[in-house]
Amino acid sequence: MSASSLTVQPAVGVWSRLGDYVELTKPRIALLELVVVAAAGFVATWGQPEPGPLIAAMLGTLLVAGSASAANQWLERQRDASMRRTALRPLAAGRLGDGEACIFVTWTLIAGLAVLAVWAGRASAAWAALSWVLYVLIYTPLKPYTTVNTAVGAVSGALPVLIGWSAVGSAVDARAIGLVMLLFLWQFPHFMAIAWLYRDDYARAGYQMLTVVDPTGWRAGWQATLAALALLPVSLVPVLAAPGLGSLAYGLAATGLGLGQLALSALFWYRPHATSARRLLKASLVYLPLLLVLLMLVPWI
């Protein structure tokens, strides 16, 4: 064996281990939460947030969200191993051990809450702690027992709005509640599409998702459609008091996006199958980020 191979192999091992820790944080979910926190800070201050507290809120949220995702994977490591879509996760596959996961969960949670409390304010830290508790200690344990888990997870997923909103020093008002409700409702079309596509996996792992309890998909389609319908008026609440053409442009765009998502939700309800579920999932992944970016641009339109 050459000397060069001896030096390359440890380096590859380090990068592989680092990648496993990153995977523990569910980076796509964490990235979306960062966008939500930033958007909330912009909306709360009409596009003029103080950079320091908002950046701190984003960093703290990243750490707390990473801790929650890692804790979720540790608690579900045995069930993850039985599902095709999660069998290769670091804990399910045995690439990381229980001790490593617990240390990661603990220190990222402590660091995240500390960053929030010191630089973004105690209110932001409190909302982040509540989100963590709901996701790790209530949503995750509920999944094998009741379909209510989805609603609890949706509440946890909507709270980053209040982290960003509080970080910039704004009082929670109707616009903040409207943005929270937007995030809460959006998760139902999004997750019902996922739950349908992976219903066999969820059934194999013993999770009580709506698509497992009702394999016809009717109830999942109904929930997705009802939430998409409610999103039409709710998505307008954050800009009700916004002056100028920005709010009008946003309102037209939000309504168009909402009608598109509603149509695909109704199609999934009418005929639940892989194609309609994938279309709805893709629509939800376009709807929310685009809507949040448009909200941030309202003061400059």
N, C-alpha and C positions, 0 to 999 in steps of 0.2 A: 504493500500500500504506500502511495507516495505521500510526501509531507504536505502537499497542497490539499489532498483529500482529507487529511486529518484536521486541517484548519477550516475547511469548508463545512464539514458535517456539524460541528458544534454551532456554527453560525446559523445553519439551516434549522437546527433544533431550537435555537433561541427565537428565531422569527416564527416558527411554527407554534411555539408556546405562547408568544405574544398574540398571534392570530386567534388562538383559542380563548384567551382572556377577552379580546375584543368581541368575539362571537358571543361570549357570555352576556354582554351588554345589549344584545339585539340592536346593532347600530342603526338599522333603518328606522326602528321605533324611536330611538334616542334622537336621531336627526329630525324626525317629524316634531318631537316635543320641543326641540330648540326653535324650530320655525314658529310653533305656537306661542312660545314665551316671547319671542321677538315681536311677533304680530300683536300680541296683547299689549306690550309696552308701547308700540307705535300708536295703536288705536286709542289707548287710554290718554295719551298726551297729544293727540291730533298730529302725530308725525314728528314730535319734538321731544323724544325721551332723553333723559340724561344718560350718556353712554355708560359710565362706570357701573351704576347699579344694575343696568340691564344686562351688561356683559357678565357681571357676577351672577345674576339670576340664571343666565344661560349655562354658565359653567357649573353652578351648583345643581341645576336641574339635570345636566348631563351625568353628573356623578350619582345623584339619587336615583335617576331612572336606570342607570347601569346596575346599581345595587339591587333594585327591585327585579330587574330582568334576570340577574344572576341568581337571586334567591328563588325566583319562580322556577328556574331550570334545576336548581338543587332539589327543591321539593318535588319536582315532577320527573326526576332523572330516570326512575324505573318505568314510568308510563311513557316517557319520551322514547325509551329504548324499544318499545313495542310498536311505535308508529314510524312509517316509512319517511315522512317529512322531517322527523326530528331525531331519528336514530343515530345520525352522525354528529349531533351536538357534542361539545367537549365532555360533558359529564355523563351523558347517556352512552357515549362510546368509550368512556374510561380514560380519555386523554388527560383529564384533570381529576384530582381526587376531592373527596368531601372537605378535607381540611383546607385545601387551597381555595375552594369555592367559598367556604365560610369566612375565611380571612378577607377575601376580596369583597364579599358582601358587607362585612362589618366596616372595613376602612373606607370604602367608597361612600357608604351611608353617612358615616361620621364626618368625613371630609366635605361631602356635599352640603349637609345641614350646617356645618360650620361656615362655609363660604356664604351660604344664603343668609344666615343669621348676622354675620359681621358686616357684609358688604351690600346685601340686598334687603335686609330688614327681617325682623322676627316674624312678621306676618307671612312673608314669602317662605321662610323656613317651616312655619306651621302648616301651610298648604302643602308643601312638599312632603312633610312627614305624614300628613293625612293621606295623601295619594299613595305613598309607600305602604302604609298600613292596610288600606283598602285593597291594593293589588296583591300584596304578599300574604297577608293574614286572613283576608276574607274571600276575595275573588278566587285565588288559587285553591284553597281547601274546598270551596263550594263546587268546583267543576265536576267532581265525580257524583254529586248528590242532587243538584237542581239546575234547571235552565236559567234560574235567576242570576247565575254567575255572570252572564253576559251584561246585564244591566249594572251590576256592581263594578265590573271591569270598565264599563263605559263612563261611570262617574269618576273613577280613578283617572281615566284617560283624558277627561275634560278639565281636571284641576290645574294643569300647567298654565291655563289661561290666568288663573288668579295668582299664580307665582309671578308671572310677568307683570300683571296689572298692579299688584301690591309693590313690586320692586321699584316702580317709577313714582311711588308716592300717591297714586290715585285711589280715591275711595271707591269701593265696589258699588256700582250703580246699575241701572237697567241695561246699559250697553254691555257691561261686564257679564251680567247674567245672560244676556242674549248670546254673547260669544261662547259662554260655557255651554249653553243649551245647543248651540250649533255643533260644537265638538261632541257633545253627548249623543245627539241624534245621528250625526254622520256615521258613527261607529256601527249602527245597526245594518244599514245596507252593505257596508264594507264587510262586517264580520259574518253576516248571513251568507254572503257569497263564498267566503272562505270555508264556513262550516259545511256548506253543501259540497264543495269540491273535495273536502277531506273528511267527509262523514264516515267513511269506512275506517279511517285511521282513528277518529274520535271514538267510534264504537269499539274498536279493538282495545283501546286504552281504558275504556270504561267511563268516558266523559259524558255527562248528561247535557249535550248540546241539543238545540231545538231540532236540528236535522237528524239527530239520532232518535230522539223521543218520537218525532213525527217524520218518518222516512219518506213520506209523500212530498215533503218540501212546502206544503201549503202554508203552514204556520210561519215558517221562515220567510217565505215570500210576502206574506201579509205584514209581518213586522217590518221588513225592509221597505215595503211600499208606504206603510203608515208613517214611518220615520222620514222617508224622502218627501212625502207630502207636507209634513210638519216643518221641514227645513225651508220650504219656500217663504213663509212669513218670518220665521225665526232668523234667517240669514240676513234680513233687512234691518233687524233691530240695532246692530252695532253702529249704523250710520244714520239713524233717525234724526239725530241732532246735528249732523254734519252739514255745513253750509256749502253752497256752490255746486258746480257741475260734477264734482267728484262723486258725490253721493248718488246722483242720478245715473252716471255711467256705471258705477258699481252695482246699483240696483238692477239695471238692465242686464248686466253680465251675470249677476247672481241668480236672477230669475231664469235666464237662458240655461245656465249650468244646472240649476235645480230641476227645471223641466226635463232636461236630458236624463238626469239621474232618476227622476221619477218614472219616466217612460221605460227605462231599462229595469227598474225595480218591479214595475207592473208586469213587464214581459217575463221576468224571472218568476213572479208569483203565478202568472197564467200558465207558464210551461217551464218548471224547474228542470234544467239539465245542465251539463257541463258548459255548453256554449253560452247560454244566457247568464250563468253564474260568472263566467270569466269576463263577459262584457260588463256586467255590473261591477265586478271587482276593479277592472281597469278604469271605469268611469269614476268610481269613488276615489281612486288614486290620482285622478286628474282634478276632480272637483275640489277637494280640500286645499291642497297646496296652492292652486290657482286662486281660489277665493281668498286665502290668507294674504297672498301677494297683492291682490287687488285692494284689499282692505288697507294695507300699508301704503298704497299709492294714492288713496282717496284725497289726502290734503294737497297733493301736487297736481291732480288732474284738473 
